[in-house]
Amino acid sequence: MNKKLGMYSSLLVCFSVLAFALCMLFDLQSGDDVIWKYGTYLSCIFLALGFIPMICSYLSFVEPKNKAAGMAALSFSIIYGILVVIVYFTQLTTVRLTKLSEETISLLDYSRFNLFFNYDLLGYAFMALSTFFIGIQLEPKNKKDKVLKYLLVIHGIFAIGCFIMPIMGVFNSNMEGGDIIGTIILEFWCVYFMPVGILSYKHFKEKTVPHF
């Protein structure tokens, strides 16, 4: 079960990142067609729903000496999941369906680069910390695992930017070309993270019996 959960959740992560990347591109080209924007929000919810069980699956194979790092990774993944699901579920429900004042919208609307956008970046900072800790405990058995380990650990660097950028006010509603800049950054992240899902799937597929 641990092996299958790891495989299926890794695939969900992979397809969610791909859907996110495609929806962002279509949203950028479509102009006022909001369906693709909501597609990005929905794909990010599924990404979180895949990421947490993927980390749980990694934890089920952790050697006892690396258990603390595995538990840290799981804890950070849960914080990430809670934050981003709240952010995107709010976009799909309250922001989309409710008539709100301009002041309230400026805080809740993800696209305004305000409160909920900052919460989203904070969530991805915890995701990066989660990949860092699951990466440092990973003991590679082959070249694919070595690449996976490097990708997971290096991804931890994203935590610094995701934490500092909101504090420094790098993104704001008045920035020129904000949508294009944000899309380019996120597309780069998608290109980076897709191999994590693919290699994680292969990692779990080659596993036999987990260590307890």
C-alpha positions as a Markdown table, in Angstrom:
| # | Residue | x | y | z |
|---|---|---|---|---|
| 1 | Met | 0.0 | 0.0 | 0.0 |
| 2 | Asn | 2.8 | 2.4 | 0.8 |
| 3 | Lys | 4.4 | 1.8 | -2.6 |
| 4 | Lys | 1.2 | 2.2 | -4.5 |
| 5 | Leu | 0.2 | 5.4 | -2.5 |
| 6 | Gly | 3.6 | 6.8 | -3.3 |
| 7 | Met | 3.3 | 6.0 | -7.0 |
| 8 | Tyr | -0.3 | 7.3 | -7.4 |
| 9 | Ser | 0.3 | 10.5 | -5.4 |
| 10 | Ser | 3.5 | 11.2 | -7.4 |
| 11 | Leu | 1.5 | 10.9 | -10.6 |
| 12 | Leu | -1.1 | 13.3 | -9.1 |
| 13 | Val | 1.6 | 15.8 | -8.3 |
| 14 | Cys | 3.0 | 15.5 | -11.8 |
| 15 | Phe | -0.3 | 15.9 | -13.6 |
| 16 | Ser | -1.3 | 18.8 | -11.3 |
| 17 | Val | 1.9 | 20.7 | -12.1 |
| 18 | Leu | 1.3 | 20.1 | -15.8 |
| 19 | Ala | -2.3 | 21.2 | -15.6 |
| 20 | Phe | -1.2 | 24.3 | -13.6 |
| 21 | Ala | 1.4 | 25.2 | -16.3 |
| 22 | Leu | -1.0 | 24.8 | -19.2 |
| 23 | Cys | -3.8 | 26.8 | -17.5 |
| 24 | Met | -1.4 | 29.6 | -16.7 |
| 25 | Leu | -0.4 | 29.8 | -20.4 |
| 26 | Phe | -4.1 | 29.7 | -21.6 |
| 27 | Asp | -5.1 | 32.3 | -19.0 |
| 28 | Leu | -2.4 | 34.7 | -20.2 |
| 29 | Gln | -3.5 | 34.3 | -23.8 |
| 30 | Ser | -7.3 | 34.4 | -23.2 |
| 31 | Gly | -7.5 | 37.8 | -21.6 |
| 32 | Asp | -10.8 | 38.1 | -19.7 |
| 33 | Asp | -11.7 | 34.4 | -19.9 |
| 34 | Val | -11.6 | 33.5 | -16.2 |
| 35 | Ile | -12.1 | 29.7 | -16.7 |
| 36 | Trp | -8.3 | 29.2 | -17.0 |
| 37 | Lys | -7.6 | 31.2 | -13.9 |
| 38 | Tyr | -9.9 | 29.0 | -11.9 |
| 39 | Gly | -8.3 | 26.0 | -13.6 |
| 40 | Thr | -4.9 | 27.1 | -12.1 |
| 41 | Tyr | -6.6 | 27.4 | -8.6 |
| 42 | Leu | -8.1 | 23.9 | -8.9 |
| 43 | Ser | -4.9 | 22.3 | -10.1 |
| 44 | Cys | -3.0 | 23.8 | -7.2 |
| 45 | Ile | -5.6 | 22.2 | -4.8 |
| 46 | Phe | -5.0 | 18.8 | -6.4 |
| 47 | Leu | -1.2 | 19.4 | -6.2 |
| 48 | Ala | -1.5 | 19.8 | -2.4 |
| 49 | Leu | -3.7 | 16.7 | -2.2 |
| 50 | Gly | -1.0 | 14.8 | -4.0 |
| 51 | Phe | 2.0 | 16.3 | -2.3 |
| 52 | Ile | 1.1 | 15.4 | 1.3 |
| 53 | Pro | 0.5 | 11.7 | 0.7 |
| 54 | Met | 3.7 | 11.6 | -1.4 |
| 55 | Ile | 5.6 | 12.9 | 1.5 |
| 56 | Cys | 3.8 | 10.4 | 3.8 |
| 57 | Ser | 5.0 | 7.6 | 1.4 |
| 58 | Tyr | 8.5 | 8.8 | 1.6 |
| 59 | Leu | 8.2 | 8.8 | 5.4 |
| 60 | Ser | 7.1 | 5.1 | 5.3 |
| 61 | Phe | 10.5 | 4.2 | 3.8 |
| 62 | Val | 12.6 | 6.4 | 6.0 |
| 63 | Glu | 15.5 | 4.7 | 7.9 |
| 64 | Pro | 15.1 | 5.1 | 11.7 |
| 65 | Lys | 18.2 | 7.3 | 11.9 |
| 66 | Asn | 16.6 | 9.7 | 9.4 |
| 67 | Lys | 13.1 | 9.7 | 11.1 |
| 68 | Ala | 13.4 | 13.3 | 12.5 |
| 69 | Ala | 14.1 | 14.7 | 9.0 |
| 70 | Gly | 11.1 | 12.7 | 7.6 |
| 71 | Met | 8.8 | 14.0 | 10.3 |
| 72 | Ala | 9.9 | 17.6 | 9.7 |
| 73 | Ala | 9.1 | 17.1 | 6.0 |
| 74 | Leu | 5.7 | 15.8 | 6.8 |
| 75 | Ser | 4.9 | 18.6 | 9.2 |
| 76 | Phe | 5.9 | 21.3 | 6.8 |
| 77 | Ser | 3.9 | 19.6 | 4.0 |
| 78 | Ile | 0.8 | 19.7 | 6.1 |
| 79 | Ile | 1.3 | 23.4 | 6.8 |
| 80 | Tyr | 1.7 | 24.0 | 3.1 |
| 81 | Gly | -1.4 | 22.0 | 2.3 |
| 82 | Ile | -3.6 | 23.9 | 4.8 |
| 83 | Leu | -2.4 | 27.3 | 3.6 |
| 84 | Val | -2.7 | 26.8 | -0.2 |
| 85 | Val | -6.0 | 24.9 | 0.0 |
| 86 | Ile | -7.5 | 27.7 | 2.0 |
| 87 | Val | -6.2 | 30.3 | -0.5 |
| 88 | Tyr | -7.4 | 28.5 | -3.6 |
| 89 | Phe | -10.7 | 27.3 | -2.2 |
| 90 | Thr | -11.5 | 30.9 | -1.2 |
| 91 | Gln | -10.8 | 32.0 | -4.8 |
| 92 | Leu | -13.2 | 29.3 | -6.2 |
| 93 | Thr | -15.9 | 30.0 | -3.7 |
| 94 | Thr | -16.0 | 33.4 | -1.8 |
| 95 | Val | -14.2 | 35.5 | -4.4 |
| 96 | Arg | -16.0 | 33.9 | -7.4 |
| 97 | Leu | -19.5 | 33.7 | -6.0 |
| 98 | Thr | -19.9 | 36.6 | -3.5 |
| 99 | Lys | -20.4 | 40.3 | -4.1 |
| 100 | Leu | -17.7 | 41.8 | -2.0 |
| 101 | Ser | -16.5 | 45.4 | -1.4 |
| 102 | Glu | -13.4 | 46.6 | -3.3 |
| 103 | Glu | -11.5 | 46.7 | 0.0 |
| 104 | Thr | -12.4 | 43.1 | 0.8 |
| 105 | Ile | -11.6 | 41.9 | -2.7 |
| 106 | Ser | -8.2 | 43.6 | -2.6 |
| 107 | Leu | -7.3 | 41.3 | 0.3 |
| 108 | Leu | -8.9 | 38.1 | -0.7 |
| 109 | Asp | -8.3 | 38.1 | -4.5 |
| 110 | Tyr | -5.2 | 36.1 | -5.2 |
| 111 | Ser | -4.6 | 38.1 | -8.4 |
| 112 | Arg | -4.3 | 41.4 | -6.5 |
| 113 | Phe | -0.9 | 40.4 | -5.0 |
| 114 | Asn | -2.1 | 41.2 | -1.5 |
| 115 | Leu | -3.0 | 39.2 | 1.6 |
| 116 | Phe | -4.0 | 35.9 | 0.1 |
| 117 | Phe | -1.2 | 36.0 | -2.5 |
| 118 | Asn | 1.2 | 36.4 | 0.4 |
| 119 | Tyr | -0.4 | 33.5 | 2.2 |
| 120 | Asp | 0.1 | 31.4 | -0.9 |
| 121 | Leu | 3.8 | 32.3 | -1.1 |
| 122 | Leu | 4.2 | 31.4 | 2.6 |
| 123 | Gly | 2.6 | 28.1 | 1.8 |
| 124 | Tyr | 5.1 | 27.3 | -0.9 |
| 125 | Ala | 7.9 | 28.3 | 1.4 |
| 126 | Phe | 6.8 | 25.4 | 3.7 |
| 127 | Met | 6.5 | 23.1 | 0.6 |
| 128 | Ala | 10.1 | 23.9 | -0.2 |
| 129 | Leu | 11.2 | 23.2 | 3.4 |
| 130 | Ser | 9.3 | 19.9 | 3.1 |
| 131 | Thr | 11.2 | 18.9 | 0.0 |
| 132 | Phe | 14.5 | 19.9 | 1.5 |
| 133 | Phe | 14.0 | 17.7 | 4.6 |
| 134 | Ile | 12.7 | 14.7 | 2.6 |
| 135 | Gly | 15.6 | 15.2 | 0.3 |
| 136 | Ile | 18.4 | 15.2 | 2.9 |
| 137 | Gln | 17.2 | 11.9 | 4.3 |
| 138 | Leu | 16.9 | 10.2 | 0.9 |
| 139 | Glu | 19.6 | 7.6 | 0.5 |
| 140 | Pro | 20.1 | 7.1 | -3.3 |
| 141 | Lys | 20.3 | 3.6 | -4.7 |
| 142 | Asn | 20.8 | 4.6 | -8.3 |
| 143 | Lys | 21.5 | 7.6 | -10.6 |
| 144 | Lys | 17.8 | 8.5 | -10.8 |
| 145 | Asp | 17.6 | 8.7 | -7.0 |
| 146 | Lys | 20.7 | 10.9 | -6.9 |
| 147 | Val | 19.1 | 13.3 | -9.4 |
| 148 | Leu | 15.9 | 13.2 | -7.3 |
| 149 | Lys | 17.8 | 13.9 | -4.1 |
| 150 | Tyr | 19.5 | 17.0 | -5.7 |
| 151 | Leu | 16.2 | 18.3 | -7.0 |
| 152 | Leu | 14.5 | 17.9 | -3.7 |
| 153 | Val | 17.2 | 19.5 | -1.7 |
| 154 | Ile | 17.9 | 22.4 | -4.1 |
| 155 | His | 14.2 | 23.1 | -4.2 |
| 156 | Gly | 14.5 | 24.0 | -0.6 |
| 157 | Ile | 16.2 | 27.2 | -1.7 |
| 158 | Phe | 12.8 | 28.4 | -3.0 |
| 159 | Ala | 11.7 | 28.8 | 0.7 |
| 160 | Ile | 14.0 | 31.8 | 1.1 |
| 161 | Gly | 12.5 | 33.7 | -1.8 |
| 162 | Cys | 8.9 | 32.7 | -1.0 |
| 163 | Phe | 9.4 | 34.0 | 2.6 |
| 164 | Ile | 11.3 | 37.2 | 1.8 |
| 165 | Met | 9.5 | 38.5 | -1.3 |
| 166 | Pro | 6.2 | 39.3 | 0.5 |
| 167 | Ile | 8.0 | 41.0 | 3.3 |
| 168 | Met | 9.9 | 43.2 | 0.8 |
| 169 | Gly | 6.8 | 43.9 | -1.2 |
| 170 | Val | 8.3 | 42.6 | -4.4 |
| 171 | Phe | 4.9 | 41.9 | -5.9 |
| 172 | Asn | 2.1 | 44.5 | -5.6 |
| 173 | Ser | -1.1 | 45.3 | -7.5 |
| 174 | Asn | 0.5 | 48.4 | -9.1 |
| 175 | Met | 3.5 | 46.6 | -10.7 |
| 176 | Glu | 3.7 | 46.9 | -14.4 |
| 177 | Gly | 3.4 | 43.6 | -16.3 |
| 178 | Gly | 2.9 | 41.7 | -13.0 |
| 179 | Asp | 0.8 | 38.9 | -14.6 |
| 180 | Ile | 3.5 | 38.2 | -17.2 |
| 181 | Ile | 6.4 | 38.3 | -14.7 |
| 182 | Gly | 4.5 | 36.1 | -12.3 |
| 183 | Thr | 3.6 | 33.6 | -15.1 |
| 184 | Ile | 7.2 | 33.4 | -16.3 |
| 185 | Ile | 8.4 | 32.7 | -12.7 |
| 186 | Leu | 5.8 | 30.0 | -12.1 |
| 187 | Glu | 6.3 | 28.3 | -15.5 |
| 188 | Phe | 10.0 | 28.0 | -14.6 |
| 189 | Trp | 9.0 | 26.5 | -11.3 |
| 190 | Cys | 6.7 | 24.0 | -13.1 |
| 191 | Val | 9.6 | 23.0 | -15.4 |
| 192 | Tyr | 11.8 | 22.4 | -12.3 |
| 193 | Phe | 9.2 | 20.5 | -10.3 |
| 194 | Met | 7.7 | 18.2 | -12.9 |
| 195 | Pro | 10.8 | 15.9 | -12.8 |
| 196 | Val | 10.3 | 15.6 | -9.0 |
| 197 | Gly | 6.9 | 14.0 | -9.6 |
| 198 | Ile | 8.2 | 11.8 | -12.4 |
| 199 | Leu | 11.3 | 10.6 | -10.5 |
| 200 | Ser | 9.3 | 10.1 | -7.3 |
| 201 | Tyr | 7.0 | 7.8 | -9.2 |
| 202 | Lys | 10.0 | 5.8 | -10.5 |
| 203 | His | 11.5 | 5.8 | -7.0 |
| 204 | Phe | 8.4 | 4.3 | -5.4 |
| 205 | Lys | 7.9 | 1.9 | -8.3 |
| 206 | Glu | 11.3 | 0.3 | -7.6 |
| 207 | Lys | 10.7 | 0.0 | -3.9 |
| 208 | Thr | 10.0 | -3.3 | -2.2 |
| 209 | Val | 9.2 | -3.6 | 1.5 |
| 210 | Pro | 9.3 | -0.4 | 3.5 |
| 211 | His | 11.4 | -0.1 | 6.7 |
| 212 | Phe | 9.6 | 0.6 | 10.0 |
